[in-house]
């Protein structure tokens, strides 16, 4: 899968854990199947925009804030890679 799909999954997992919820609790709040939430968190499926909206609502965020969290993860990862490259020199 693409890096965006993987970052989205990591973002959902981080936000779920911050709320102290299990996958089952997030699934119930977002009206999704628990196994599907797990697939999203592992970056194995591409969530539709409707699913993103359901997850955002369950996490008490708007879609933009949820996607912004994904972008922040990507930026942090880029900084880490640059730092590692600098150390390797």
C-alpha positions, -999 to 999 in steps of 0.1 A, spaced: 0 0 0 10 36 -3 27 56 24 -5 77 28 -26 46 35 -1 34 61 2 68 78 -36 70 79 -37 36 97 -10 47 122 -29 80 128 -62 61 135 -44 37 158 -26 66 177 -58 85 182 -77 54 192 -51 45 218 -50 82 231 -87 78 238 -81 45 256 -103 26 232 -101 -9 219 -105 -15 182 -140 -29 190 -150 3 208 -138 24 178 -156 1 155 -188 4 174 -186 42 176 -179 45 139 -204 18 129 -177 -3 112 -167 -39 116 -138 -44 142 -118 -65 117 -121 -37 91 -108 -11 117 -78 -35 122 -72 -37 85 -72 1 83 -48 5 112 -24 -20 96 -26 0 63 -39 -30 44 -71 -14 30 -78 19 15 -106 36 35 -133 53 15 -141 90 22 -173 79 39 -152 56 62 -128 84 69 -157 106 79 -171 79 102 -138 74 119 -132 111 123 -167 116 138 -160 87 162 -127 103 172 -145 136 177 -125 153 149 -134 166 115 -120 149 84 -95 177 78 -81 173 114 -78 135 109 -60 139 76 -38 166 91 -27 142 117 -16 118 89 4 146 73 21 154 106 32 118 109 47 120 74 66 152 83 79 136 115 90 105 95 108 127 70 127 146 97 137 112 113 150 100 80 170 132 74 184 129 109 194 93 104 211 101 71 231 129 88 242 105 115 253 79 89 277 103 72 
